[in-house]
């Protein structure tokens, strides 16, 4: 088996560049957005505390009025106290309930905005990474977009269940293969040899060009995707970044 170290080196550099760009353009905006959401939440909690203090002040006023009435109206004192307590409790309960509603609405809105912004940033980062990778690969020979991915694709194909693999060998089912660029005769021969080593024989191949892969191959078989491509690598990196943010 021949390993193209130059192609592998270029791929490693590409991945490092992508990781740096994602860190620069993904994490900083998301951190700033989280800070803004926390500031908004603190402001809402401050308003709720002010409402509670106002309710407590009203209760204190009611208690003062009760003390004044007590001096000359003993009979009305009990009723005034009860009414003042009920009014103060109602005001406090209403203020607390409203504060909880305001906090819940603000938190929900902030979460929706943060999720939407995170999705936008991740999509923009993936698009940018794909463009950068495509431009870097434009400097390489066309065959480099495929040859260095053949062994990895064959290994992924070997991971399919035996029953699925037998459908291509025993059943003669056509294997529809997506390639990032046109496949030369030499590359097709190398690809067929790698598939034959995995499956035991080479099934009928239908190769379609899919530039969105950027580099590498993909195939779908019985609800399973077999892939070894830059597009899949970029998607995996984005998922790992998103999982790290949630943790």
C-alpha positions as CSV (number, residue, x, y, z in Angstrom):
1,X,0.0,0.0,0.0
2,X,1.4,3.4,-1.0
3,X,0.8,6.4,1.3
4,X,1.0,9.8,-0.3
5,X,2.7,11.7,2.6
6,X,2.6,15.0,0.7
7,X,-1.2,14.8,0.4
8,X,-1.6,13.7,4.0
9,X,0.6,16.6,5.1
10,X,-1.4,19.1,3.2
11,X,-4.6,17.6,4.7
12,X,-3.1,18.0,8.2
13,X,-2.2,21.6,7.6
14,X,-5.7,22.2,6.2
15,X,-7.3,20.8,9.3
16,X,-5.1,22.9,11.6
17,X,-6.0,26.0,9.6
18,X,-9.7,25.2,9.9
19,X,-9.5,24.6,13.6
20,X,-7.8,28.0,14.1
21,X,-10.4,29.8,12.0
22,X,-13.3,28.1,13.8
23,X,-11.8,29.1,17.1
24,X,-11.4,32.7,16.0
25,X,-14.7,33.2,14.3
26,X,-17.0,30.8,16.2
27,X,-16.0,31.0,19.9
28,X,-15.6,34.7,20.3
29,X,-19.0,35.7,18.9
30,X,-20.7,33.0,20.9
31,X,-18.9,34.1,24.1
32,X,-20.0,37.7,23.5
33,X,-23.6,36.6,22.9
34,X,-23.6,34.6,26.2
35,X,-22.3,37.7,28.1
36,X,-25.1,39.8,26.6
37,X,-27.7,37.2,27.6
38,X,-26.3,37.1,31.2
39,X,-26.4,40.9,31.4
40,X,-30.0,41.0,30.2
41,X,-31.0,38.3,32.8
42,X,-29.3,40.3,35.6
43,X,-31.2,43.4,34.5
44,X,-34.5,41.5,34.6
45,X,-33.7,40.2,38.1
46,X,-32.9,43.7,39.2
47,X,-36.4,44.9,38.0
48,X,-38.0,42.0,39.9
49,X,-36.1,42.9,43.1
50,X,-37.2,46.5,42.7
51,X,-40.8,45.4,42.3
52,X,-40.5,43.3,45.4
53,X,-39.0,46.2,47.4
54,X,-41.9,48.4,46.3
55,X,-44.3,45.8,47.5
56,X,-42.5,45.6,50.8
57,X,-42.6,49.4,51.1
58,X,-46.4,49.3,50.5
59,X,-46.7,46.8,53.2
60,X,-44.7,49.0,55.6
61,X,-47.0,51.9,54.7
62,X,-50.0,49.8,55.5
63,X,-48.5,48.8,58.8
64,X,-47.9,52.5,59.7
65,X,-51.5,53.4,58.9
66,X,-52.6,50.5,61.1
67,X,-50.5,51.8,64.0
68,X,-52.1,55.3,63.6
69,X,-55.6,53.9,63.6
70,X,-54.9,51.8,66.6
71,X,-54.5,54.8,68.9
72,X,-58.2,55.9,68.5
73,X,-60.0,53.1,66.9
74,X,-59.4,49.8,68.8
75,X,-62.4,48.2,67.3
76,X,-61.3,48.9,63.7
77,X,-57.7,47.9,64.3
78,X,-58.2,44.2,63.7
79,X,-60.0,44.8,60.4
80,X,-57.4,47.3,59.3
81,X,-54.6,45.0,60.1
82,X,-56.2,42.1,58.2
83,X,-57.0,44.3,55.2
84,X,-53.5,45.7,55.1
85,X,-51.9,42.3,55.4
86,X,-54.1,40.9,52.7
87,X,-53.4,43.8,50.4
88,X,-49.6,43.7,51.0
89,X,-49.5,39.9,50.5
90,X,-51.5,40.3,47.3
91,X,-49.2,43.0,46.0
92,X,-46.1,40.9,46.9
93,X,-47.6,37.8,45.3
94,X,-48.5,39.7,42.2
95,X,-45.1,41.4,41.9
96,X,-43.3,38.0,42.4
97,X,-45.5,36.3,39.8
98,X,-44.9,39.1,37.3
99,X,-41.2,39.0,38.0
100,X,-41.2,35.3,37.4
101,X,-43.1,35.7,34.1
102,X,-40.8,38.5,32.9
103,X,-37.7,36.4,33.8
104,X,-39.2,33.3,32.1
105,X,-40.0,35.2,28.9
106,X,-36.6,37.0,28.8
107,X,-34.8,33.7,29.4
108,X,-36.8,31.9,26.7
109,X,-36.2,34.8,24.2
110,X,-32.5,34.9,25.1
111,X,-32.2,31.1,24.6
112,X,-33.9,31.2,21.3
113,X,-31.7,34.1,20.1
114,X,-28.6,32.3,21.4
115,X,-29.5,29.1,19.6
116,X,-30.3,30.9,16.4
117,X,-27.0,32.8,16.5
118,X,-25.1,29.7,17.3
119,X,-26.6,27.9,14.3
120,X,-25.8,30.9,12.1
121,X,-22.2,31.0,13.3
122,X,-21.7,27.3,12.9
123,X,-23.1,27.4,9.4
124,X,-21.0,30.4,8.4
125,X,-17.9,28.7,9.9
126,X,-18.6,25.5,7.9
127,X,-19.1,27.4,4.7
128,X,-15.9,29.4,5.3
129,X,-13.9,26.3,6.1
130,X,-15.2,24.5,3.0
131,X,-14.3,27.5,0.8
132,X,-10.8,27.7,2.3
133,X,-10.3,24.0,1.9
134,X,-11.5,24.0,-1.7
135,X,-9.1,26.9,-2.6
136,X,-6.2,25.2,-1.0
137,X,-6.9,22.0,-2.9
138,X,-7.2,23.9,-6.1
139,X,-3.4,24.2,-5.9
140,X,-2.9,20.4,-5.9
141,X,-3.2,18.0,-8.8
142,X,-6.8,16.9,-9.4
143,X,-6.0,13.3,-8.5
144,X,-4.8,14.4,-5.1
145,X,-8.5,15.0,-4.2
146,X,-9.2,11.3,-4.6
147,X,-6.1,9.1,-4.4
148,X,-5.3,10.0,-0.8
149,X,-8.9,9.0,0.3
150,X,-9.2,5.6,-1.3
151,X,-7.8,3.5,1.6
152,X,-9.9,5.4,4.2
153,X,-13.0,4.9,2.1
154,X,-12.3,1.2,1.8
155,X,-11.9,0.9,5.6
156,X,-15.2,2.7,6.1
157,X,-16.8,0.3,3.5
158,X,-15.4,-2.6,5.5
159,X,-17.3,-1.4,8.5
160,X,-20.6,-2.2,6.9
161,X,-22.5,-5.2,8.2
162,X,-21.7,-8.4,6.4
163,X,-25.3,-8.8,5.2
164,X,-25.1,-5.4,3.4
165,X,-21.7,-6.2,1.9
166,X,-23.1,-9.5,0.5
167,X,-25.8,-7.6,-1.4
168,X,-23.1,-6.0,-3.5
169,X,-21.1,-9.2,-4.0
170,X,-23.7,-12.0,-4.1
171,X,-26.6,-9.9,-5.2
172,X,-24.8,-7.9,-7.8
173,X,-26.3,-4.6,-6.5
174,X,-24.8,-1.5,-8.0
175,X,-22.6,0.6,-5.6
176,X,-23.4,4.3,-6.3
177,X,-20.3,6.2,-5.4
178,X,-19.9,10.0,-5.1
179,X,-16.5,11.5,-6.0
180,X,-15.3,15.0,-5.4
181,X,-14.0,15.3,-9.0
182,X,-13.8,13.3,-12.2
183,X,-12.2,9.9,-11.7
184,X,-9.3,9.0,-14.0
185,X,-8.8,5.5,-15.3
186,X,-5.8,5.0,-13.0
187,X,-7.7,6.2,-9.9
188,X,-10.7,4.0,-10.8
189,X,-8.4,1.0,-11.0
190,X,-6.9,1.7,-7.6
191,X,-10.4,2.3,-6.2
192,X,-11.8,-1.0,-7.6
193,X,-8.8,-2.9,-6.2
194,X,-9.3,-1.4,-2.7
195,X,-13.1,-2.3,-2.9
196,X,-12.3,-5.7,-4.1
197,X,-10.0,-6.4,-1.2
198,X,-12.8,-5.4,1.2
199,X,-15.7,-7.1,-0.5
200,X,-13.9,-10.0,-2.1
201,X,-15.0,-8.9,-5.5
202,X,-15.8,-5.6,-7.3
203,X,-19.6,-4.9,-7.6
204,X,-20.9,-2.8,-10.5
205,X,-19.8,0.8,-9.8
206,X,-21.7,3.9,-10.7
207,X,-19.5,7.0,-10.0
208,X,-21.1,10.4,-9.8
209,X,-19.2,13.7,-9.4
210,X,-20.2,15.7,-6.3
211,X,-18.0,18.8,-5.9
212,X,-19.5,19.6,-2.5
213,X,-17.4,16.7,-1.1
214,X,-14.4,19.0,-1.7
215,X,-12.2,15.9,-1.6
216,X,-12.8,12.2,-1.2
217,X,-15.7,9.7,-1.6
218,X,-19.1,9.0,-0.2
219,X,-21.6,6.2,-0.8
220,X,-25.0,5.3,0.7
221,X,-25.9,1.7,1.3
222,X,-29.0,0.3,3.1
223,X,-29.5,3.4,5.3
224,X,-25.8,3.6,6.1
225,X,-23.5,6.3,4.7
226,X,-19.9,5.3,3.9
227,X,-17.7,8.4,3.7
228,X,-14.2,9.5,3.7
229,X,-14.3,13.1,2.5
230,X,-13.4,16.7,3.5
231,X,-17.1,17.5,3.8
232,X,-17.6,14.8,6.4
233,X,-14.4,15.9,8.2
234,X,-15.6,19.5,8.4
235,X,-19.1,18.4,9.7
236,X,-17.4,16.3,12.3
237,X,-15.3,19.2,13.5
238,X,-18.3,21.4,13.7
239,X,-20.2,18.8,15.8
240,X,-17.3,18.5,18.2
241,X,-17.1,22.3,18.6
242,X,-20.8,22.4,19.3
243,X,-20.6,19.6,21.9
244,X,-17.7,21.3,23.6
245,X,-19.8,24.6,23.8
246,X,-22.7,22.7,25.4
247,X,-20.4,21.1,28.0
